């Protein structure tokens, strides 16, 4: 009763795109062929105009008949058409545009990935700082670092001070008298004798380390802090490795900043302004009793 429906051929999108591209290329080449034929006819026509009919036979440019330059201009248009069909459209067609787009997208994705990695790293750093803050709260009982450091954070060489500043020594004595002072073994051994009116807590990994009576010997900074919990403000006085550990736990830094850089083998850690806030700063110029200018600076943990 009803006739069968005529089958409709199915062409996928990729095949259709290829067909359209092929058709466009055929049209371009046909136009190029027509252009070439017109070029030949036009060139012959220009020559006939000048040599046979005599149009503008007396007109010359740079010693050449005008039709030579007309043919060259005509040739330039043909070469441009030729280049456009076989070079520009071939190498800078839709495929080339897609390749460039893919490259730009890939670069953008790479940049986004780097930004995400940077943000993740910053978050990790923040988490570590928060963890250190929690750790400090658990074990610190008002720990204060006291140190004298040059502009390049130099604090000593060959287990000795690099400078002698009488006001700095007076300040050290005034702040630490009556308190516990925590130090490494090498710092303790740099003293001619134990400092009066202070309890010395010495950190040493040597199991049988011998020290004068009254000196407390421990094997870690944590044990030193536990041994001084009765003091509301214990002071860490060095050396370099003990400072590196203590700066993660201390509440305060009492620094004498000597305004000059020095040759040294021991350095104080960099003070991070994100973690530490400067609350006071008193400058002292150099004079007959002080070879270098310096500042007394107090930092408190934010």
VENURPE-V808799 format. One record per helix or strand of 3 or more residues. SS is the DSSP state (H for helix, E for strand). FROM is the first residue (numbers start at 0). TO is the last residue. Records with the same first field share a line. If there is no record, write none. Layout:
SS->FROM-TO ; FROM-TO
This chain:
H->12-52 ; 65-90 ; 93-138 ; 165-175 ; 184-188 ; 220-226 ; 239-245
E->143-149 ; 153-156 ; 179-183 ; 198-202 ; 215-217 ; 234-237 ; 251-257 ; 275-283 ; 293-300
